[in-house]
Every structure is written in C-alpha cells, then in structure tokens.
Amino acid sequence: MTIDKPKIAKPEARILEFIEYLKNSGAIRFKKEFFDATGIRRQYCREVEIGNNRFTSTQINSICETYNINANWIFGIEPNMLRAKRQKEGNIKRHTENK
C-alpha cells in the first residue's frame, strides 16, 4: 500500500517552486532569507508543503511585491514568472502627448 501525498493547489506549488528557483539561482542561500523577507513563518510554509494550509492573499501579495513576481504566473494565468518592468510615468506622458 502506497500513501499518496496530498495534492497541492497550483498557487502553492508555484510559490514553492519559486522558493527553489531563488535558491538555485543564487538569489538566496537559505529559505530563511525568503521567510524573513516576506514575513512568512517557516512552519507555515511547511504546513503548505504537506497540504495542510494554503498561502493567504496577503502572503502572496508580499511575495509578489518583495520579489517582483507576476501574480498571474502564480495562479497559472500567464507563463512569465517575473513581472515586466513598468515604464516611468514620464515616458508614458511623452508617448501620449505625441499622438
């Protein structure tokens, strides 16, 4: 008899994937750096990993703001992990004034 791990929802799986991406890319050395930067407790993340909890909208927002992550990627809507850089307001004004 095999025991199946609980299925983790897509947003949770994507965030856990992102934490590993940060480690593998050298952006962080330890997961603790991610937890400290986002205010998420390590134990809470462990509960997510085993399927007993889910990330809250506040936590997801913190992750997106801290690491410039595309929330639509987290929810499986868009393929790009990182958000596109926003144009400066001045550039937008100049662009619209030329029309």
N, C-alpha and C positions, 0 to 999 in steps of 0.2 A: 504494500500500500504506500503510495506516494502522497505527500502533503503538498498541496499547491500553495504558493504564496498568494496573498490577496492581490487582486488586480489594482494597480494604482491608476488613478484618473490621469488623463493626458496632461493637465496643467502641472500636477505634482511631478509626474515623470519628467516633464520638460525642465522644471526647476532643478530637480536632482541631476539631470543631465548637464545643466548649465554649471552647477557647482563643480562637477567633474571637469568640464571644459575649462573653467577658471584654473583649476589645479594643473591640468595637463598643459595649458598654455603658459604657465608660469606667472599668471596674474596674481595668484595667491599661492602660498606654500602649504597652508593648512586650512581645513574647513573652518576652523575657529575664526580666521580672518573674515570669512564670509558672514558668519554668525554675528560677529562684533559689528561689522559694517551695516548690516541690515536690521539688527536688533532682534533677530530670531534666535530663540534658545536652541541649543544643540539637541536637547531631549525632545523638543517639539518636532524637530526635523526627523529624529529617529522614529517618532510615532507616525510621521508621514511615510517614511520608508517602509514601515511594516503594514501600512494600510489602516492604521487606527485613527488617523487625523488627516486634515487637508489644510493647505495654506489658505489664509484669510485674504480678503481683498486688500486689507491694509498691508499685509506682509508682501503680497505680490506687487503692490504699488511701491513699497520700499525697495524691493529688488530692482524693479524697472528704473526707478529714479537713481539709485546708487550706481548701477552698472550700465545704464543706457540700453536696457533690454527692451525689445519690442513686445509689448503685452499681447499683441495679436499672434506672435510666434508661440508664446506660452500656451495660448488656447487653441493652437493648431489652425489658425485662420490664415496666417501669412508664412511664407517659407524663410524669411530673413530673421535671424536671431537678433541682430543689432538694429537699433533704430537708425534711420537716415539722419544725417546732421541737418539741423534746421538752418535755413537761411536767416541771415540777420535781417531785422526789420527794415533797416535802411535799404538793403538790396531789394527787398520786396517793394518798397515805396518807389524806388527809382525805376523798377521794372514796370510798375503800373502807371507811372507818370509818362512813360514813353509811348503809351498806347493812345 
